[in-house]
Amino acid sequence: MQRVGVFVCWCGTNIAGTVDVVAVAEALKSEPGVVFSANYQYMCSQAGQDMIKEAIKEHKLTGIVVCSCSPRMHEATFRKTAAAAGLNPYMVEIANIREQCSWVHKDMLTGTEKAIILGKAAIAKVNLNAPLTPGESPVTKRALVIGGGIAGIQTALDIADAGFPVDIVEKKPTIGGKMAQLDKTFPTLDCAACILTPKMVDVAQHDKIRIFSYSEVTEVNGFVGNFDVTIKKNARYVKEDVCTGCGACVEKCPMKRIPNEFNLGMDNRPAIYIPFAQAVPKVATIDPNACNMLKNGKCGVCSKVCAAGAIDYTQKDEYINEKYGAIVVATGFNPISMDKFDEYAYNQSKDVITSLEFERLTNAAGPSAGKLLRPSDGKHPHTIVFVQCVGSRCESCAEKGKEYCSKICCMYTAKHAMLTRDKYPDTEVYVFYIDVRTPGKNFDEFYRRAVEEYGVKYVKGMVGKVVPEGDKLKVQASDLIANKQLHIDADLVVLAAAIEPDKSARPLATMLTASMDTNDFFTEAHPKLRPVESPTAGVFLSGACQGPKDIPETVSQAGAAASKVIGLLAKDKLTGNPCVANSNELMCNGCSSCANVCPYGAITYEDKEFRMPDRTTKVRRVAVVNPAVCQGCGACTVTCPSGAMDLKGFANLQIMAEVDAICK
Amino acid sequence: MQKITREQLLAKASELLSNGTVSCVLGWGLGEFDYDVTPTIFKSVEELENGFVFNDFCGANFSKYLVNKTAKLEGKILVFLKPCDTYSFNQLLTEHRFDREKVYAVGIPCEGMADIAKVKAISGDGIAAIGSNGDKLTVTTLYDDEAIVIDTNEVLAERCINCKSKKHVAYDELMGEEGDVTQSNRFDEVARLEAMTPDERFAFWQNELSRCIRCNACRDACPACTCEKCVFDNPSSGVENKSPANSFEEKLFHIIRAYHVAGRCTDCGECSRVCPQNIPLHLLNRKFIKDMNEFYGEYQAGAEVGSRAPLVSYTTEDLEPGEVFNRGENNA
């Protein structure tokens, strides 16, 4: 029989506000095996931990139950406490009476009753606990960064500078991401290309960094320190190591009317293309859906003009297997589709554009060479209406928009408005907003300058309708402060479209077993204390894949993620989790179900001789678990038809004992 | 009436025994009654001639017997497999339950087997002998002077009326012609149960399962129930011999068993065939099969060796668990 100690935490008023902690400690005193029961204001504090250590020694405890917050929060803390007092750390059980009890109940009576039941379940389990010892696993000292935007670039550079090899996988033909498409950046108005392209060159020249552009991750196996990743290098029909990026092919390609993705379809590119002049790698790519040679076998002009002989129409997709110790997700964002926002006439008029399109229009390398001209007729617009929160903070329109604030739009709209007024003082600029949100260093000053110095007309209220009429856009809007309807004849309407995670993020999260929120943003291990780690060990988050972010925030998070990766890769061995599966060979049927579902390949089979009751020998096929590879996910234990597979620390009998204690 | 005769099977078995291809034959043997055919191991031509039987009551699926027999017996075993049996055969191979090299499988055609309960419903008890004559069964009872003649189609077992396949998915040698997967209405009865209210459905199963005497025949005959140590026989499982809190709790045995074989059940129907209380146990399994087909696409356990059942494989197209929940809510 165990000697169990119970420690009930108040967590200030977090628990004690809805749970009678004294009553819980008292009620649990008489549970089987319990020899000591106490309560304290903050169990995780030094004083609380000392109390646990003393009780372990004084009452010769063989197991402890801490009724406190989620084990995700402080299980590790209390395991260390137990170990410091000479108790095996796996003789600690946590009853979560905060997140799963006090926080979700309002009534003291029901809260207390449930806390007691949860405590009983934990006691029932700890009575069946056995001391466990963790094993060790090696660390592959190489990191994978998925996404080559500014987030991925910064993370890769920081990791590589610390001396660890890094691979960047980017699905587009070049790294650079969204930032490469921007014109100037708030609040300092320095040009995006001027600060980004040197970093892109650094990446290309770094001897520790490999770039897999035009590639995607197709399979991820393994676990922290030992990920096994398959990367699909899409055929670009150009030999990357031979192409010099001279651009002769791009010039001569006869298929010139393909919408240019980099300029958001506002101009055209040929079937063979280099996305932009500073692309890294600066290598041409053939669009297989547009190339006449690939589609019909007729043409071959690029191959003829290529002095380097880099064109290869027979190139195939290539699959690369590589091992990594850590994976950083930096898949970034996209503006949402405007298709469902008919009220703004985005699909009816070329002169209704998104803010990202506006960036391209004002960019010197953009379709109009930096001159702000209307896409429809190339004339200079004299009245511009900016509409904020298009699809953001949109509680009532969840089907077409997003409930969250996209965070960056207030600032870039202020930037657009200011730059327009600066360059074209004869232009009237309106900004319609719900609220202007400008927290951040020098952000509010920036916005005020737009209003006060540049005379941008900020109107609190939303645009109800945009109707193209002749060469004008009739904008109907409300001014909430003046309490009147406005009718503006605009030449250009710019929509600050909400941003959403890239579509590739969801399948990637599935591969990584990393969790996501309902908006498909990756969830962090702890929103405040572990913001760049995903709950899946060894998977880290960088940039807008975790939530809307501007460039300064993205870069700082990218650096933070890199430092976490460096911390992991600097270790030679990782202490494993002793809560691994083990197979009872007397019950094992050898059916292979467990090996089939094991995501880590931890299960093998061997033929073993068994002595039968009738003194004959029988050879049976039985499962064997490699504890160094097993991550204790438990998939095998629930799949095993004969119940032979069990999980240490979470044995079927322990779980059943918990259920019984709850149902008693 | 079967297309293949006892004599043909006997000749095939004798030939394979005599030429040394196999060292024994797993076949149907004489039972106490004509309808009480018993799986038997025959080791010589003489034993075969004396005891081998083939009639309309040879429903037993031999696949499961191979697990123990291949482990114990020396040499190859000849086994006769009806089309539906071959699915169980493959499923057991998928689960590595016996050595394929130790088996010589002969596929035999099947026209459907008779259900003795249906025969008795017509003839009454006290059957002394059952003969076969074309499409008719001639039943002699202790109480009737004249033999009762029954059309075999009238007494076909439910699983044969709703036969899912006349195709052999595994064999070394095939007697007769290759058949096809048949279009069956085997899920109609499940759909009828699904249409009930939860209370009606509970009443239905309470009524059916209340007859259960826990003889374990269903488990012992089931080709998916081949665990080295059954959870219900294992004292360390914590559930063995648990005394029921109410009269119905023990009947949950069947629901636990249905979960246990879910995704591995080939719908061979042995559970219902061997049930002495005529409980339609196969409906529990068919409900799982129907659900899996609807949720994850058509899947037939045992159709091929090594296939991954939907419950133990994952694709990104898989249904979200919430969908299953919603459907349950709508059905409730």
Chai-1 contact restraints between the chains, C-beta under 6 A:
chainA,res_idxA,chainB,res_idxB,connection_type,confidence,min_distance_angstrom,max_distance_angstrom,comment,restraint_id
A,P507,B,T316,contact,1.0,0.0,6.0,A-B,restraint_1
A,T510,B,T316,contact,1.0,0.0,6.0,A-B,restraint_2
A,M587,B,E228,contact,1.0,0.0,6.0,A-B,restraint_3
A,M587,B,K229,contact,1.0,0.0,6.0,A-B,restraint_4
A,N589,B,C227,contact,1.0,0.0,6.0,A-B,restraint_5
A,N589,B,E228,contact,1.0,0.0,6.0,A-B,restraint_6
A,G590,B,H96,contact,1.0,0.0,6.0,A-B,restraint_7
A,C591,B,E95,contact,1.0,0.0,6.0,A-B,restraint_8
A,C591,B,H96,contact,1.0,0.0,6.0,A-B,restraint_9
A,S592,B,H96,contact,1.0,0.0,6.0,A-B,restraint_10
A,S593,B,V312,contact,1.0,0.0,6.0,A-B,restraint_11
A,N596,B,V312,contact,1.0,0.0,6.0,A-B,restraint_12
A,V597,B,V312,contact,1.0,0.0,6.0,A-B,restraint_13
A,K618,B,A71,contact,1.0,0.0,6.0,A-B,restraint_14
A,R621,B,H96,contact,1.0,0.0,6.0,A-B,restraint_15
A,T639,B,V312,contact,1.0,0.0,6.0,A-B,restraint_16
A,S642,B,C227,contact,1.0,0.0,6.0,A-B,restraint_17
A,G643,B,V231,contact,1.0,0.0,6.0,A-B,restraint_18
A,L653,B,G238,contact,1.0,0.0,6.0,A-B,restraint_19
A,M656,B,G238,contact,1.0,0.0,6.0,A-B,restraint_20
